[in-house]
Amino acid sequence: MIAKDNPGWLAIAGLGPGDEALVTPEVTTALAQATDVIGYIPYVARIAPRDGLTLHPSDNRVELDRAAHALALAASGRRVVVVSSGDPGVFAMAAAVFEVVEANPVHAALDIRVLPGITAMLAAAARAGAPLGHDFCAINLSDNLKPHALIERRVALAAEADFAMAFYNPRSRARPDTLDRVLAVLRDTCADDRPVLFARAVSTPQEQLSVVPLPQARGDMADMRTIVIVGSGTTRVIARPGTPILYTPRSAS
């Protein structure tokens, strides 16, 4: 049982896409109050050490262990922040924490808060204009937790429905052909004039943006720091010096 007067709490927080100016004041306040910060190694590295704060970095594929550790600390009276990049509810730690809560319902009595952040998808879209201005979907291309056949099926159905699409985790050293396979699915379904945005390391000094038509898009134009946004059939391209403006009109016929 968790005592009703337990002072501990757990905040699952999004650190945004990279620029510290894009961390919300709510997240900044929670970090200032925390006794413990838990997360994937590069995300915890973004937190400045201070007296009274213990940092708990861990590897990328131990999400459930990380969540269980955070809940145990909060149950013991600690003030815990689990950090993710972007938004914690988008392909990140919030779902992992609640998986552990569901398996161990005693934790449901804890003070658990989800603190939203600016996703890489939204930051990338903002840099390019408004490519997600009408209906869109987000698909994680990693096959760590789902089969690749399901990824391709969802991409094909989203293309058939004429959604704009944002792809997370498009390509890695372990999955060098994932994005090429997805682009092949899109070419079988979509018109050649669909624009594809490659937005790498948005809001950091390493930021790179490029826009190409679908036939020119290649898997090696992305890595794990890249968000790929594929426009819908109505997405427009406005030429200008440098990266063009992409936007999807608010109405559809």
C-alpha positions in Angstrom: 0.0 0.0 0.0 1.1 3.6 -0.6 0.4 5.9 2.2 -2.1 8.7 1.5 0.4 11.3 2.9 3.3 10.0 0.7 5.0 13.2 -0.5 6.4 11.5 -3.5 5.3 12.2 -7.1 6.2 11.2 -10.6 6.2 13.6 -13.6 6.7 12.2 -17.1 8.1 15.2 -19.0 8.9 16.1 -22.5 12.1 18.1 -23.1 11.1 19.2 -26.6 13.2 18.8 -29.8 16.5 20.1 -28.5 16.6 23.9 -28.0 16.3 24.8 -24.3 14.0 27.7 -25.2 11.4 25.1 -26.3 11.2 23.4 -22.9 7.9 24.4 -21.3 7.9 26.4 -18.0 5.9 23.5 -16.5 8.7 21.1 -17.2 11.3 23.5 -16.0 9.5 23.9 -12.7 9.2 20.1 -12.2 12.9 19.6 -12.9 13.7 22.3 -10.3 11.6 20.5 -7.7 12.8 17.0 -8.5 15.0 14.8 -6.4 15.6 12.3 -9.2 15.7 12.4 -13.0 15.4 9.2 -15.0 15.7 8.6 -18.7 17.7 7.6 -21.8 21.4 8.6 -21.5 21.4 11.6 -24.0 18.2 13.0 -22.5 19.4 12.9 -18.9 22.6 14.5 -20.1 20.5 17.6 -20.9 19.8 18.1 -17.2 22.3 20.2 -15.3 23.6 18.5 -12.1 22.8 20.2 -8.8 22.9 19.5 -5.1 20.0 17.3 -4.0 19.4 15.9 -7.5 20.3 12.3 -8.5 20.5 11.5 -12.2 19.7 8.0 -13.4 20.7 7.6 -17.1 20.0 4.2 -18.8 20.1 2.5 -22.1 17.5 3.0 -24.9 15.8 -0.4 -24.7 15.0 -0.7 -21.0 11.8 1.4 -20.9 9.8 -0.8 -18.6 12.7 -1.2 -16.2 13.1 2.5 -16.2 9.4 3.0 -15.6 9.4 0.5 -12.7 12.4 2.2 -11.1 10.7 5.6 -11.3 7.5 4.3 -9.8 9.4 2.6 -6.9 11.3 5.9 -6.2 8.1 7.9 -6.2 6.4 5.3 -3.9 9.3 5.7 -1.5 8.6 9.5 -1.2 11.0 10.8 -3.9 10.1 13.5 -6.4 10.8 11.9 -9.7 10.9 13.2 -13.3 11.1 10.7 -16.2 12.4 12.6 -19.2 11.8 12.0 -22.9 12.6 14.1 -25.9 9.8 15.8 -27.6 6.5 14.9 -26.0 6.4 12.0 -23.5 3.1 10.7 -24.9 4.4 10.4 -28.5 6.4 7.2 -28.9 8.0 7.8 -25.5 8.0 7.1 -21.8 4.4 7.9 -20.8 3.0 4.8 -22.3 5.8 2.7 -20.7 5.0 4.0 -17.3 1.3 3.3 -17.6 2.1 -0.2 -18.8 3.9 -0.8 -15.5 1.1 0.8 -13.5 -1.5 -1.4 -15.2 0.6 -4.5 -14.3 1.0 -3.2 -10.7 -2.2 -1.4 -9.8 -0.9 -0.3 -6.4 1.0 2.4 -8.3 -2.2 3.9 -9.5 -2.6 5.7 -6.2 0.6 7.7 -6.8 0.6 11.3 -7.9 1.5 10.8 -11.6 1.5 13.7 -14.0 2.3 13.8 -17.7 3.9 17.1 -18.7 3.6 17.7 -22.5 6.4 18.9 -24.7 6.9 20.1 -28.2 7.3 17.1 -30.5 10.0 16.8 -33.1 7.2 16.3 -35.6 5.6 19.6 -34.7 8.9 21.4 -34.6 9.9 20.1 -38.0 6.5 21.0 -39.5 6.8 24.6 -38.1 10.2 25.0 -39.6 8.8 24.1 -43.0 5.5 26.0 -42.8 2.3 24.0 -42.1 2.5 20.6 -43.8 0.3 19.2 -41.1 -2.4 21.8 -41.6 -5.1 19.3 -42.4 -5.6 15.6 -41.4 -2.3 13.8 -40.7 -0.9 10.7 -38.9 2.3 9.8 -37.2 4.0 6.4 -37.7 7.0 5.1 -35.9 9.1 3.2 -38.4 11.1 1.2 -35.8 10.3 -2.5 -35.8 11.6 -3.0 -32.2 8.0 -3.4 -30.9 6.0 -4.3 -34.0 6.6 -6.2 -37.2 7.7 -4.4 -40.3 4.8 -5.9 -42.2 2.4 -3.9 -39.9 4.4 -0.7 -40.6 4.1 -1.1 -44.3 0.4 -1.9 -44.0 -0.3 1.2 -42.0 1.7 3.4 -44.4 -0.2 2.0 -47.4 -3.5 2.6 -45.7 -2.5 6.1 -44.6 -1.4 6.9 -48.2 -4.7 5.5 -49.6 -6.6 7.7 -47.2 -4.5 10.7 -48.4 -3.1 11.7 -45.0 0.0 13.7 -44.6 2.4 11.5 -42.7 5.1 12.1 -40.2 7.7 9.3 -39.8 9.6 8.8 -36.5 12.8 6.7 -36.3 13.0 6.4 -40.1 16.4 4.7 -40.4 19.2 3.4 -38.2 22.4 1.3 -38.6 20.5 -1.8 -37.7 17.6 -0.9 -40.1 19.4 0.7 -43.1 16.6 -0.2 -45.6 13.5 0.6 -43.5 12.8 4.0 -45.1 13.5 2.8 -48.6 10.9 0.1 -48.2 8.4 2.6 -46.9 9.1 5.0 -49.8 8.6 2.1 -52.2 5.1 1.6 -50.7 4.3 5.3 -51.1 5.4 5.3 -54.7 3.0 2.5 -55.4 0.1 4.6 -54.0 0.9 8.3 -54.3 1.4 10.8 -57.1 4.9 11.8 -57.9 4.4 15.4 -56.9 4.0 14.7 -53.2 6.7 16.7 -51.3 8.9 14.9 -48.7 10.5 16.9 -46.0 13.7 15.6 -44.3 14.2 17.6 -41.1 17.2 16.6 -39.1 18.1 17.8 -35.5 15.5 20.5 -35.6 16.1 23.4 -33.2 19.8 22.4 -32.6 23.0 23.8 -34.2 23.0 20.7 -36.4 19.6 21.4 -38.0 19.3 20.5 -41.7 16.1 20.7 -43.8 15.5 19.6 -47.3 12.4 19.1 -49.5 12.3 16.8 -52.5 9.5 15.3 -54.6 8.6 11.7 -53.7 10.5 10.1 -56.6 13.8 11.7 -55.5 13.4 10.7 -51.8 16.0 8.2 -50.6 16.5 6.3 -47.4 20.0 7.6 -46.9 18.7 11.1 -46.6 17.6 10.3 -43.1 18.9 9.0 -39.8 17.6 8.5 -36.3 17.7 12.3 -35.7 15.5 13.0 -38.7 11.8 13.4 -38.9 10.4 12.7 -42.4 7.1 14.4 -43.3 5.3 13.3 -46.5 2.7 15.7 -47.7 -0.8 14.7 -48.6 -2.2 15.0 -52.1 -3.2 18.6 -51.4 0.0 19.8 -49.8 1.4 22.9 -51.6 4.9 24.0 -52.2 5.8 27.7 -52.2 9.2 28.4 -53.7 11.5 30.8 -52.0 15.3 31.1 -51.5 16.5 28.2 -49.4 14.0 25.6 -48.1 10.5 26.1 -49.7 7.4 26.6 -47.7 5.1 23.6 -47.3 1.5 23.9 -46.3 -1.6 21.7 -46.5 -4.8 23.7 -46.9 -7.4 23.5 -44.1 -10.1 22.2 -46.4 -10.5 19.2 -48.6 -13.1 18.3 -51.2 
